Amino acid sequence: MARVCSGPGMVALDVPPEADLPRIRTLLEHGEAKEWWHWEEGCVTAVREAAAPA
């Protein structure tokens, strides 16, 4: 289960390794292209890096 934390103007998502990471990234990129939000990766684990497209 993903966890969500928020503060003034910021939301942090803790995405579990079993999540569909490419789909989540596509959604985040779509929202940024629409200027709905800006996003960036914070703490990236080895599991996430292994799942990243080449």
Backbone atoms as SQL, in Angstrom:
CREATE TABLE atoms (id INTEGER PRIMARY KEY, chain TEXT, resi INTEGER, resn TEXT, atom TEXT, x REAL, y REAL, z REAL);
INSERT INTO atoms VALUES
  (1, 'A', 1, 'MET', 'N', 0.839, -1.176, 0.000),
  (2, 'A', 1, 'MET', 'CA', 0.000, 0.000, 0.000),
  (3, 'A', 1, 'MET', 'C', 0.889, 1.246, 0.000),
  (4, 'A', 2, 'ALA', 'N', 0.575, 2.184, -0.845),
  (5, 'A', 2, 'ALA', 'CA', 1.326, 3.435, -0.927),
  (6, 'A', 2, 'ALA', 'C', 0.935, 4.341, 0.233),
  (7, 'A', 3, 'ARG', 'N', 1.896, 5.093, 0.725),
  (8, 'A', 3, 'ARG', 'CA', 1.634, 6.080, 1.772),
  (9, 'A', 3, 'ARG', 'C', 1.744, 7.463, 1.159),
  (10, 'A', 4, 'VAL', 'N', 0.945, 8.381, 1.662),
  (11, 'A', 4, 'VAL', 'CA', 0.977, 9.767, 1.194),
  (12, 'A', 4, 'VAL', 'C', 1.196, 10.672, 2.399),
  (13, 'A', 5, 'CYS', 'N', 2.165, 11.562, 2.284),
  (14, 'A', 5, 'CYS', 'CA', 2.434, 12.574, 3.310),
  (15, 'A', 5, 'CYS', 'C', 2.339, 13.934, 2.632),
  (16, 'A', 6, 'SER', 'N', 1.852, 14.924, 3.342),
  (17, 'A', 6, 'SER', 'CA', 1.757, 16.245, 2.721),
  (18, 'A', 6, 'SER', 'C', 2.143, 17.335, 3.703),
  (19, 'A', 7, 'GLY', 'N', 2.548, 18.442, 3.144),
  (20, 'A', 7, 'GLY', 'CA', 2.884, 19.633, 3.905),
  (21, 'A', 7, 'GLY', 'C', 2.498, 20.820, 3.047),
  (22, 'A', 8, 'PRO', 'N', 2.827, 22.030, 3.462),
  (23, 'A', 8, 'PRO', 'CA', 2.463, 23.208, 2.671),
  (24, 'A', 8, 'PRO', 'C', 3.041, 23.137, 1.257),
  (25, 'A', 9, 'GLY', 'N', 2.180, 22.933, 0.274),
  (26, 'A', 9, 'GLY', 'CA', 2.610, 22.922, -1.120),
  (27, 'A', 9, 'GLY', 'C', 3.368, 21.681, -1.557),
  (28, 'A', 10, 'MET', 'N', 3.378, 20.635, -0.741),
  (29, 'A', 10, 'MET', 'CA', 4.153, 19.452, -1.095),
  (30, 'A', 10, 'MET', 'C', 3.395, 18.189, -0.720),
  (31, 'A', 11, 'VAL', 'N', 3.515, 17.191, -1.575),
  (32, 'A', 11, 'VAL', 'CA', 2.967, 15.867, -1.299),
  (33, 'A', 11, 'VAL', 'C', 4.066, 14.855, -1.582),
  (34, 'A', 12, 'ALA', 'N', 4.240, 13.900, -0.706),
  (35, 'A', 12, 'ALA', 'CA', 5.246, 12.849, -0.899),
  (36, 'A', 12, 'ALA', 'C', 4.537, 11.502, -0.987),
  (37, 'A', 13, 'LEU', 'N', 4.921, 10.713, -1.960),
  (38, 'A', 13, 'LEU', 'CA', 4.356, 9.377, -2.123),
  (39, 'A', 13, 'LEU', 'C', 5.424, 8.340, -1.811),
  (40, 'A', 14, 'ASP', 'N', 5.058, 7.359, -1.025),
  (41, 'A', 14, 'ASP', 'CA', 5.936, 6.226, -0.753),
  (42, 'A', 14, 'ASP', 'C', 5.356, 5.066, -1.555),
  (43, 'A', 15, 'VAL', 'N', 5.955, 4.777, -2.683),
  (44, 'A', 15, 'VAL', 'CA', 5.415, 3.791, -3.613),
  (45, 'A', 15, 'VAL', 'C', 6.084, 2.443, -3.365),
  (46, 'A', 16, 'PRO', 'N', 5.300, 1.400, -3.093),
  (47, 'A', 16, 'PRO', 'CA', 5.886, 0.090, -2.824),
  (48, 'A', 16, 'PRO', 'C', 6.496, -0.521, -4.079),
  (49, 'A', 17, 'PRO', 'N', 7.480, -1.395, -3.925),
  (50, 'A', 17, 'PRO', 'CA', 8.173, -1.965, -5.086),
  (51, 'A', 17, 'PRO', 'C', 7.270, -2.778, -6.006),
  (52, 'A', 18, 'GLU', 'N', 6.191, -3.326, -5.485),
  (53, 'A', 18, 'GLU', 'CA', 5.306, -4.137, -6.330),
  (54, 'A', 18, 'GLU', 'C', 4.353, -3.292, -7.179),
  (55, 'A', 19, 'ALA', 'N', 4.363, -1.982, -7.003),
  (56, 'A', 19, 'ALA', 'CA', 3.497, -1.092, -7.782),
  (57, 'A', 19, 'ALA', 'C', 3.955, -1.057, -9.244),
  (58, 'A', 20, 'ASP', 'N', 3.049, -0.677, -10.115),
  (59, 'A', 20, 'ASP', 'CA', 3.348, -0.543, -11.548),
  (60, 'A', 20, 'ASP', 'C', 4.091, 0.778, -11.757),
  (61, 'A', 21, 'LEU', 'N', 5.401, 0.741, -11.557),
  (62, 'A', 21, 'LEU', 'CA', 6.208, 1.966, -11.575),
  (63, 'A', 21, 'LEU', 'C', 6.179, 2.699, -12.909),
  (64, 'A', 22, 'PRO', 'N', 6.268, 2.023, -14.052),
  (65, 'A', 22, 'PRO', 'CA', 6.174, 2.757, -15.322),
  (66, 'A', 22, 'PRO', 'C', 4.828, 3.487, -15.475),
  (67, 'A', 23, 'ARG', 'N', 3.764, 2.885, -15.018),
  (68, 'A', 23, 'ARG', 'CA', 2.439, 3.529, -15.112),
  (69, 'A', 23, 'ARG', 'C', 2.366, 4.761, -14.207),
  (70, 'A', 24, 'ILE', 'N', 2.914, 4.650, -13.013),
  (71, 'A', 24, 'ILE', 'CA', 2.928, 5.792, -12.089),
  (72, 'A', 24, 'ILE', 'C', 3.749, 6.934, -12.678),
  (73, 'A', 25, 'ARG', 'N', 4.904, 6.606, -13.233),
  (74, 'A', 25, 'ARG', 'CA', 5.758, 7.633, -13.840),
  (75, 'A', 25, 'ARG', 'C', 5.039, 8.323, -15.010),
  (76, 'A', 26, 'THR', 'N', 4.336, 7.542, -15.833),
  (77, 'A', 26, 'THR', 'CA', 3.577, 8.107, -16.950),
  (78, 'A', 26, 'THR', 'C', 2.524, 9.083, -16.446),
  (79, 'A', 27, 'LEU', 'N', 1.824, 8.721, -15.381),
  (80, 'A', 27, 'LEU', 'CA', 0.813, 9.604, -14.800),
  (81, 'A', 27, 'LEU', 'C', 1.447, 10.896, -14.282),
  (82, 'A', 28, 'LEU', 'N', 2.564, 10.773, -13.590),
  (83, 'A', 28, 'LEU', 'CA', 3.244, 11.965, -13.077),
  (84, 'A', 28, 'LEU', 'C', 3.721, 12.870, -14.208),
  (85, 'A', 29, 'GLU', 'N', 4.280, 12.279, -15.255),
  (86, 'A', 29, 'GLU', 'CA', 4.746, 13.065, -16.401),
  (87, 'A', 29, 'GLU', 'C', 3.582, 13.743, -17.124),
  (88, 'A', 30, 'HIS', 'N', 2.454, 13.057, -17.222),
  (89, 'A', 30, 'HIS', 'CA', 1.267, 13.652, -17.850),
  (90, 'A', 30, 'HIS', 'C', 0.802, 14.881, -17.066),
  (91, 'A', 31, 'GLY', 'N', 0.710, 14.750, -15.750),
  (92, 'A', 31, 'GLY', 'CA', 0.293, 15.878, -14.912),
  (93, 'A', 31, 'GLY', 'C', 1.247, 17.048, -14.997),
  (94, 'A', 32, 'GLU', 'N', 2.530, 16.754, -15.104),
  (95, 'A', 32, 'GLU', 'CA', 3.499, 17.842, -15.233),
  (96, 'A', 32, 'GLU', 'C', 3.374, 18.518, -16.599),
  (97, 'A', 33, 'ALA', 'N', 3.151, 17.739, -17.657),
  (98, 'A', 33, 'ALA', 'CA', 2.974, 18.315, -18.998),
  (99, 'A', 33, 'ALA', 'C', 1.749, 19.220, -19.056),
  (100, 'A', 34, 'LYS', 'N', 0.719, 18.896, -18.284),
  (101, 'A', 34, 'LYS', 'CA', -0.498, 19.722, -18.214),
  (102, 'A', 34, 'LYS', 'C', -0.338, 20.898, -17.252),
  (103, 'A', 35, 'GLU', 'N', 0.842, 20.987, -16.633),
  (104, 'A', 35, 'GLU', 'CA', 1.146, 22.032, -15.644),
  (105, 'A', 35, 'GLU', 'C', 0.236, 21.962, -14.427),
  (106, 'A', 36, 'TRP', 'N', -0.165, 20.735, -14.069),
  (107, 'A', 36, 'TRP', 'CA', -0.957, 20.524, -12.853),
  (108, 'A', 36, 'TRP', 'C', -0.047, 20.440, -11.646),
  (109, 'A', 37, 'TRP', 'N', 1.196, 19.973, -11.860),
  (110, 'A', 37, 'TRP', 'CA', 2.149, 19.830, -10.774),
  (111, 'A', 37, 'TRP', 'C', 3.558, 19.685, -11.316),
  (112, 'A', 38, 'HIS', 'N', 4.497, 19.794, -10.433),
  (113, 'A', 38, 'HIS', 'CA', 5.894, 19.472, -10.714),
  (114, 'A', 38, 'HIS', 'C', 6.208, 18.261, -9.856),
  (115, 'A', 39, 'TRP', 'N', 7.014, 17.364, -10.360),
  (116, 'A', 39, 'TRP', 'CA', 7.372, 16.204, -9.547),
  (117, 'A', 39, 'TRP', 'C', 8.854, 15.899, -9.701),
  (118, 'A', 40, 'GLU', 'N', 9.368, 15.259, -8.711),
  (119, 'A', 40, 'GLU', 'CA', 10.754, 14.794, -8.756),
  (120, 'A', 40, 'GLU', 'C', 10.882, 13.585, -7.845),
  (121, 'A', 41, 'GLU', 'N', 11.877, 12.763, -8.130),
  (122, 'A', 41, 'GLU', 'CA', 12.125, 11.591, -7.307),
  (123, 'A', 41, 'GLU', 'C', 13.015, 11.987, -6.144),
  (124, 'A', 42, 'GLY', 'N', 12.673, 11.478, -4.979),
  (125, 'A', 42, 'GLY', 'CA', 13.470, 11.750, -3.794),
  (126, 'A', 42, 'GLY', 'C', 14.423, 10.611, -3.532),
  (127, 'A', 43, 'CYS', 'N', 14.050, 9.742, -2.646),
  (128, 'A', 43, 'CYS', 'CA', 14.877, 8.604, -2.264),
  (129, 'A', 43, 'CYS', 'C', 14.549, 7.442, -3.201),
  (130, 'A', 44, 'VAL', 'N', 15.485, 7.092, -4.063),
  (131, 'A', 44, 'VAL', 'CA', 15.274, 6.022, -5.030),
  (132, 'A', 44, 'VAL', 'C', 16.085, 4.808, -4.580),
  (133, 'A', 45, 'THR', 'N', 15.389, 3.702, -4.361),
  (134, 'A', 45, 'THR', 'CA', 16.060, 2.483, -3.896),
  (135, 'A', 45, 'THR', 'C', 16.600, 1.674, -5.070),
  (136, 'A', 46, 'ALA', 'N', 17.394, 0.677, -4.774),
  (137, 'A', 46, 'ALA', 'CA', 17.946, -0.222, -5.800),
  (138, 'A', 46, 'ALA', 'C', 16.821, -0.956, -6.527),
  (139, 'A', 47, 'VAL', 'N', 15.739, -1.281, -5.822),
  (140, 'A', 47, 'VAL', 'CA', 14.599, -1.960, -6.439),
  (141, 'A', 47, 'VAL', 'C', 13.985, -1.066, -7.513),
  (142, 'A', 48, 'ARG', 'N', 13.831, 0.204, -7.220),
  (143, 'A', 48, 'ARG', 'CA', 13.258, 1.157, -8.180),
  (144, 'A', 48, 'ARG', 'C', 14.194, 1.341, -9.372),
  (145, 'A', 49, 'GLU', 'N', 15.469, 1.471, -9.099),
  (146, 'A', 49, 'GLU', 'CA', 16.421, 1.652, -10.187),
  (147, 'A', 49, 'GLU', 'C', 16.448, 0.445, -11.115),
  (148, 'A', 50, 'ALA', 'N', 16.287, -0.755, -10.561),
  (149, 'A', 50, 'ALA', 'CA', 16.278, -1.975, -11.368),
  (150, 'A', 50, 'ALA', 'C', 15.046, -2.040, -12.261),
  (151, 'A', 51, 'ALA', 'N', 13.955, -1.408, -11.830),
  (152, 'A', 51, 'ALA', 'CA', 12.713, -1.423, -12.603),
  (153, 'A', 51, 'ALA', 'C', 12.638, -0.299, -13.623),
  (154, 'A', 52, 'ALA', 'N', 13.575, 0.640, -13.571),
  (155, 'A', 52, 'ALA', 'CA', 13.554, 1.800, -14.482),
  (156, 'A', 52, 'ALA', 'C', 13.880, 1.369, -15.891),
  (157, 'A', 53, 'PRO', 'N', 13.190, 1.972, -16.871),
  (158, 'A', 53, 'PRO', 'CA', 13.518, 1.660, -18.265),
  (159, 'A', 53, 'PRO', 'C', 14.925, 2.131, -18.607),
  (160, 'A', 54, 'ALA', 'N', 15.553, 1.414, -19.512),
  (161, 'A', 54, 'ALA', 'CA', 16.943, 1.751, -19.900),
  (162, 'A', 54, 'ALA', 'C', 17.012, 2.980, -20.749);
